């Protein structure tokens, strides 16, 4: 990650990096244990949506934690200025965030499939749309990073500024689109579940689960987009950046892993889909 030219204590900055690393790796280990437990519970099924969700969590959280351990002196990111090493910035800062996006939009896909099946709506387009949109989410920022590398070599200040704003706009649009997906399908699924008979088994628990996950995810993605936009114009301190990772990733992931901790039943395949 690109080092910010700020008057900060190196020792304190590295301490924050190690704290973040421990938090990320702890959550990653939790997701990994849950993935193993699900596999032991359902060894006869392939990669269900639930398994893929936890696997992506493991990838994202371990990637973040490892990078904070490897680069404890370079984790501060000055989004307000174009990065001096765009591809390094992309791999270390943006890519784990994109994996995070894929992880939680997978829940939106799962809810959308449940809703469309319940309403007898066509659902063949859902998965192709999911994969196509995620491909854009990875390809466009990477293309901007490559363009930034070339413009830096040419020392074109205007082009660097334009590309910086383009990256900011694209990433904010990505986070807000995820928030919109949670509001749209999370809200529809929540309303549909409320209409089930009161004596339906697990109705209240499922309502709480959908409501909590949708609420936490929507809030975290909106806050993430807002903070990212602000940080594009304001140079930040290590305290603000520490709070950024804590608020937009660590706390939401911890809450959602807690809410989704229940293991699936041993002999029921309904509701579990390959991806």
Secondary structure by P-SEA (a helix, b strand, c coil): cccccccccaaaaaaaaaaaaaaaaaaaaaaaaaaaaaaaacccccccaaaaaaaaaaaaaaaaaaaaaacccccccccccccccaaaaaacccaaaaaaaaaaaaaaaaaaaaaaaaacccccaaaaaaaaaaaaaacaaaaaaaaaaaaaaaccaaaaaaaaaaaaaaaaaaaaaaaaaaaaaaaaaaaaaaaccccccaaaaaaaaaaaaaaaaaaaaaaaaaaaaaaacccccaaaaaaaaacccaaaaaaaaaaaccccccccccccccc
